Amino acid sequence: MAKLVAVVDDDISVRRSLDRLIRSAHLEVSVFASAEEFLASYHPRKADCLILDVCLPGISGVELHRHLQAVDGAVAEQVARQPPIAAREPEKRRCQ
């Protein structure tokens, strides 16, 4: 069974691009336009990788990450060599 990657981004061009890129690597992908859509979706299995936009409208990527950690502590702290989520708080404020 191929690994599952979930992409949460409000920009449709980013979702489409990542969808094509991830499928080209022979991985499964599910794309979502918002954190709310991601949380409301039915997942027959957990994503192996979650790609989040930090500046999502509504629930931000930072807030979604924190929520997932609270529910399932197995969520990774860092992705793609980014600074820890807490260090990106100023970035979240710039999105508003």
N, C-alpha and C positions, 0 to 999 in steps of 0.2 A: 504494500500500500504506500502510495506517495505521501510525502510530508505535506501538511496543510499549513498554508500561510494566510493569515487574515490581515487585510489592509483597511485602515480606518482613516479616510481623508475626505474633506469636503470639496476638494477640487476634482471634478470629473476627469480632467485630462491626466492628472496624477494617477487616479484610480485605473483608468484605461491603460496607461503606460506600464504601471506596475503589474497589472493583470497579465499583459502580454509578455513582459519580461519574466515573470515568475513561471508562467506556463511554458515558456521556451526552455526553462531549466527542468522541465518534466515534473513540476510540483503542482499540487492542487492549490487553488486560491479562492478566497471569498472576499469580496469587497463591500465596504459599507461607507455611506456618506456621512455618518455621524456616530458618536459614541452611543447615543440612544438607540440607533438602529442596530448597532452591534449587540448591545445588551438585550434588546428585544428579540433578536433572532434565535431560532432554534439551532443548536449545534449538536449534531449527532456525535461528534467527537471534538475534543479540544484542539485548538490551533497549536501547531508546533512552534510557530513564529508569529508574532504580532507586530505589525508596522503601524505606528501611530503618528498622526499629525499633532504637534504640540498645540497649535492654534485652531482647534475646532470650535465652532459655535456651540453654545449650550455647554454640555459637559466637555471640558478640554481633554486633550490627550494626557496631560499630567494628572488630572482628576480621575480619568478612567484607569490609568495605571495604578494609582493609589487604591481605587476601589477593588480592582482585580487582586492586588496584593493582600488586601484585607480579607477577601473571600477565599483566595487560594494563594498562600504564601510562596508558591512555586514560580510565580511570575518573575522574570529576570529584572534585575536592577538597571542594567545598562544594555543598550542596543547600539551596534555599529560604532563602538568606541566613543560614544557621547559622554559628556560629564554626567555624574549622577543626577537623577531627576530633581532633587532639592536644589542643586546648583543652577537649574534652569528656571527657577521661579521668576527672576526678572524678565526672562524671555516671554513667559506667560502673560505678565502684565503688559508688555509691549503689544501683545496681540489684541488687547481689549480696546 
